[in-house]
Amino acid sequence: MDIRPIRTDRLSDKIVNQMVTMMREGTLKPGDKLPNEALLAEQFGVSRGILREALTQLQAQGYIRRKPKDGTYIQDDIQSLLMNDSVNELFKKTTYSDLLDFRETLELKMVERVIERATDEEIEEIIEGLGIADTEELQHDMDHYFHYKLAQASKNIFFMNFIDTYYDLITEIANRSNHDQVRRNQIAEEHMAIAKAIEARDKKAAREAVMHHMKMVDKTVIGEEGK
């Protein structure tokens, strides 16, 4: 059963959520100056202490900037931050099947770009980082390194940012797939097969190796869910 603890949001959290919604809807625009604290607290119907707590959260999260003796402003680059938040919310709602499908599509294209764009030295560096992990923690680190180096070698900024920013989501799948040594040994073989196909500049073999790897991940995850 997927039961989530019941919690009551603090007033400051509610202010943060409302202001972020206003930014998303365009009521608050990049560069807008907010009313002074006394007026803003009155408008929200809270004390200035609670308002300051909310503004501190918003500043820490990058939504606003505060200028001494001037005032509080919405950040100029707020749209990119809001877009990132939207992507994060979307990923929170995905199923493991969704993530596996997306990851398969991503990695199939990524290995093609690596073959087209990577230097021999970059591919050699990927291969040198491979090996068999004897713990889940080491497997996590090696997985991250392998997939990030592939993204880096693809010369595609989006691939690199995705792997670096959202790897924790991929890790949720990996944690279901690498919990025993037999599977970790298999992962090492599957990664090596992908890397060797890339080294040979063989797109067909690389795609087949990725497909096999994702099939094994899918099989392991489904097996874990059935237990």
Summary of the structure (lengths in Angstrom):
residues: 227
radius of gyration: 22.9
end to end distance: 14.2
largest distance: 67.3
contacts: 631
relative contact order: 0.09
helix: 72%
strand: 4%
